[in-house]
Amino acid sequence: MMSLQGKRAIVTGGSRGLGRGIVQALVAEKVDVVAMARDAAALESVRKDLGVETVSADVADEAVSGRLLRELRPDLVVLCAGASPPLGSLHEQTWESFSHNWEVDAKSTFFWLRHALLLPMKPGSHVIVVSSGAAVRGSPVSGGYASAKRAQWFMADYAATEAARMGLGLRVHCILPNLNPSTPLGRKGIAAYAQRAGVSDEEFAKRFGPPLTPAIMGKAIVDLASDAKREKWDRLAYRVTGMGLAPVD
């Protein structure tokens, strides 16, 4: 396993929830972390608490991804930012609400991976795309969320293939975290599905137990990033649950 000490990482969506857990885990490994998000106040809390550099910007702005990759030359990029999906069944959505996560999650992943290949990132670098367990089974009460998350998975696959074809030495992983009560997005999703199933939020959440936490998410990222030779984590995609990482069959 490779030491991450002294490496530089960019974590999008690093101001709260699972993203903040990732930042905290990387800081514990003495990684030089740049946390990126739109909420300047939340980022200031991360800066004060964890002592990291922060950037307040729109993750889906193509100019931002290209500039930060050129200027910072990171060893690791974790694409954890995403929009909270408008909740409602298919017939309750408009096209604007249904496509919301395509315009943020999928679009931002496209830009960051595109620039990682075009720049390109230096040999030995690593991009981890945070998708969702919804990419496996769907998410019928959150519009286009699941399809956007599936698109992230496809794009990670495409980027890994192109990086290998071009001999860039760039590693790409895609991880799919379980629905969990550790984030506002997760709690909203649990509440919506619990209501649909006619059970309490607590009862529905038990279906995903033990719960995924920011600390478990952070450890998953460290585990993947530390395996420089891909001797252990040799798949493209992994589920992340309260039990940690598990390969997607």
N, C-alpha and C positions, 0 to 999 in steps of 0.2 A: 504494500500500500504506500502511496506517495504522500509525503507531508504537504499540506496546503499552506504552510507558513510562508508569508511573504508574497503569496500569489495575489492577484487583483481580480475582483469579481464585481459585476454589475447585477443587481437584483431588482427587477421591475416589480412593482406592487409590493415594495419592501417596507411599507409604512405601518401595516397592521396585519392581524390574522396569521395565516400560514406564511405569507411573505416575510413578516417580521420574525417569525420563528426561524426562517432560513437565514436571515441576516444575523440573528443572534448565534446560531450554530456555527456560521462561518467565522464570525468574530472570535468565538471561543477557540477556533483553530488558527487564530492569528492571521486571518486573511484580511487584506486591505479591501474593504467593501464600500461600494457606492450604491446607496439605496435610492431608487427612483420611484416616484409616484406623483399624482396630481395634487394631493392635499398637503399644502405647505405646512400647516399646523401639525399634522400627524408626523410629517417628516422631521420637524423640529424636535418632537418628542423622541424619535428614534436617534437623532443626532446627539441629544443630551444624554440619553440613557445608555447608548451603545458606542458612542464616540466614532461614528462613521460619517463619511462624506455623503451629502444628499443632493439630489437633483429633482426639482419640481418641474415636470414636463408631461406632455401627452404622449403616452407610450405608442399610440397609433400615428404619430407624426413621423413621416418617413425621414425628414431632415434630422430629427433628433437621434434616431437610431444610427444613421450613418455617421453623424458627427461624434457621438459618444464612442462608437467602436473605433473610429480613427484616432480620436484624441486620447482615449484611456488605454487602448490596446489591452483589453482584459484577457486573463487566462480562462475565466469562467463567466458565462452569462446565464442567468436563471430568469426565464420569462414567466413570471408568476402573476403579472397584472391581468386583470380582466374586469369586465363590466358585470354589475348585478343584473341578472336577466329580468325583464318584465314578466311577472307571473300571471298565468292564465292558460286555459286550454286553447287548442288551435283556433277554434271558431271565435274565441274571445280576443284574439290578437289582431292587430293591423300589420301590414307589411313592415311598417317602420319599427314597431315593437318586436316583431318576429326576427327581424334582421339585425337587431341591436348588437348582439354578441359577434355577429360577423363583422360589424364595423369597428369593433374594438379588439376582441380576442384573436379572431382569425386574421384580421388586417394587420395588427401589430406583429403577430408571429411571422407573417409573410415578409414584412419589411425587415425585421431583425435577421431572419435567416437569409434573406436575399443579400443583405449587406455583409453578413458573415462570410458568404461565399464569394462575393465580388471583391471585397477589400484585398485579399481575404484575411481572416483572422490568422494569427501566427500558428505554426505547427505545434500540436500538443494542446491547443485550446479546446474548449468544451462548451457546448450549448445544451442546456436542459430546458425543454419546453414543458410547462406545467399545463396539462390538459385537465381532464376530469373523468371520474368513473362514469359519468353520464355518456361519455363517448362509446361505452361498451353496450349499455342497455337502453339508452335514450332517456328523455326527461320530458314527458308529455305535458307538464304544467309550466314549462319555462320557455316557450316559443322556440327560437332557433338555437338555443344554448347548446344542446347536445350535438347538433350538426356542426356548429362552429368548433366545438371541442374535438369532434372527430376530424374536422379539417386540419386542426393543429397537429393531430397525430399523423395524418397523411403527409403534411408538410415536413414534419420532422423526418419521416421516412425518406421523402424525396431529397431533403438536404443531406442526410447521411449518405445516400447513394451517390449524389453528385460530389460530395467531399471525397469519397473514396475513389470515384472515377477520375477526379482531377489530382489525386495524390496530395491533398492539402494537409493531412494529418489532423483533421478537425473531427472531434467526437461529438455525436449528437445523441441525446436520450429524450424520451418522452415519458412523463410520469402522470398517472391518473389517480389523484387522491379521491378517497371515499367522501361521500356526503357526510358532514360532521357538524356538531354544534359549536365549534370553536371560532366560527366567523359569522358576521351578520348575514352573509349570503347563505351559508349553510343553515343557519337557524330559520331564515325565511323559507328555504326550500323544505326543511323538515316540517314546518308549520303547514305549508301548502299541501304536502303529501299526506300529513296526518289528518287534515280536514277531509281530504278526498277519500281516505280510507276509513274515516269515522272512528279514529282512535286519538288518544292524547299525543302531544308532541313527544313526551317522554317515552311512551310505548313505541311509537314509530322509530325513534332514535335508537332503540335497543336492537333494531335489525342491523345496525351498522357497528355494533359493539364488538370489542372495546373501541371507544371513539378515537379517531385520529386527532392528534393535538399539534399545535405549532412546533413543539419540541420534537415530536416523532417525525414531522415533516422535515425539520432542519437536519436531523440525523440521516434521513434518507438521502438528502442532497449531498451531505458530507461523504456518505458511503459511496455514492456514485462518482463524485468528483475525485475521491482519493484513489480510485482504482485505475491508475494511469494506463495499465496494459490490458484492461478489459478482461482480466483473468477470471473475475467472479461475476461481474455484471456485464454479460456479453450479449444481452438482448437489447432491442431498441426500446421497448415499452415495458413499464412496470406499474402495477397497481400499488397504491400506498394506503394502507389501512392502519388501524390501531396496533397491528402486529408488525408493522414495518413494510418493507418492500417485498413484492412477490411478482414474478414474471407473468406477463400476459400470454396465455396459450394461443 
